[in-house]
Amino acid sequence: MGALALVSAVGLAVDDRILVGAPIWAKPFKFSVSFVAYALSLAWMLSLLPRGRRTGWWAGTVVAVASAVEMVLITLQVVRGTQSHFNQATPFDNAVFQIMGGTVVVLWLGALVIALLLLRARILDRATARVVRLSSLIALAGAAVGFLMVRPTPEQLASDDPPIVGAHSVGVPDGGPSMPVTGWATTGGDLRVAHFFGMHALQLLPLVLLALTALAARSPRLTRFARLADERVRLRLALTASAVYAAVFVLLTWQALRGQALLAPDGATLAGAGAIALLGAAATALSLRRTSPGGPSPSPPSPAPPTTPTEEFSA
C-alpha cells in the first residue's frame, strides 16, 4: 500500500484525467494511504491479545489479502480509465465490481473476528481495553455504512439497464460540486463522511488515550493534570470520548441519509450536535471529579502505543 501510494501520487502529478468529478488517481491514493493506517492499527491491536493470537493472525491476514485484492481491482479500473465502484456498464466491469463487493464483505468479517477477540481479551490497563474494544466496534459500524452505498438511487431504479448502480451521494448525482481533497458532496448528502469518520475511530480514539497518558506522565510537574494520574479518571474520560465519537458518527450518518451536505446542516442536525456537545462537556466534567479519599490509590499511567495518521477510506 505504501508503494501504491507513491505510484498514485505520481499519477496525480502526471495524469490529468478526471473521473466522476475527481482526478482519476485520487481514489487509489486515498485508499492506499488509508489502508496503511487501518492495517497498522489492527496489527497493534492484535499485539495486545494474550490469547487467540493464532486466530487473530489468520483474521489479520484475511484483512490484508482482501485489501490487496480491492486495491488491485481499483487500480486496474483506473488504468482502463473507467469507474471501479458501482460500475456494471459491461460484463467485465460488472464482474470487477462484484469481486470488489465480495472482498469488502470478507474484509469486514475479518475485522469482526478481530473485534470479537478484543472483546474477550484481558488487557491490563482498563482504559486501553475500553478504547481498543469500542474503537474496533465503531470502525465496524463505519465500514458497514459502505453497504448503504450499493443501493440504487431513484433515478437508477427508473432506468431499465443503468450502467451505474449505487452512489456515494444522497439526493444529488455523484461527481457534482464537492469539497477539495475529500471530494465529499457540497450540495447533498454524502455517505462517505460517516464511512470515513466511523472507520477511523480505530486511530483517533487511541490518539485520545495517548494524549491522556502523556499528560498523566507530566502530572508531577504540571499540577493541573494531576488528576489524570488516576487510572479511573483516564478510564472515565476514555469512555466519554468513545460515547461522543459514536454519537457524532450516528449524527453524520443520519445527516447524510437525509440528503444534507456536511457543511449545510439544518436545525435538527445543529440541535443534535449541540446536545452531543453539551452532554459531552458535562460527562467530561464529571469524569474529572475527584475520587473519594478512601478509594484506592491512583495507579501509574500505562504507556499507550503510537497510532498512525489517517486519510479517507471511503468508497
Secondary structure, 3 states (H helix, E strand, C coil): CHHHHHHHHHHHHHCCCEECCEECCHHHHHHHHHHHHHHHHHHHHHHCCCCCHHHHHHHHHHHHHHHHHHHHHHHHHHHHCCCCCCECCCHHHHHHHHHHHHHHHHHHHHHHHHHHHHHHCCCCCHHHHHHHHHHHHHHHHHHHHHHHCCCCCHHHHCCCCCCECCCCEECCCCCCCECCCCCCECCCEEHHHHHHHHHCHHHHHHHHHHHHHHHHHCCCCCHHHHHHHCHHHHHHHHHHHHHHHHHHHHHHHHHHHCCCCCCCCCHHHHHHHHHHHHHHHHHHHHHCCCCCCCCCCCCCCCCCCCCCCCCCCCC
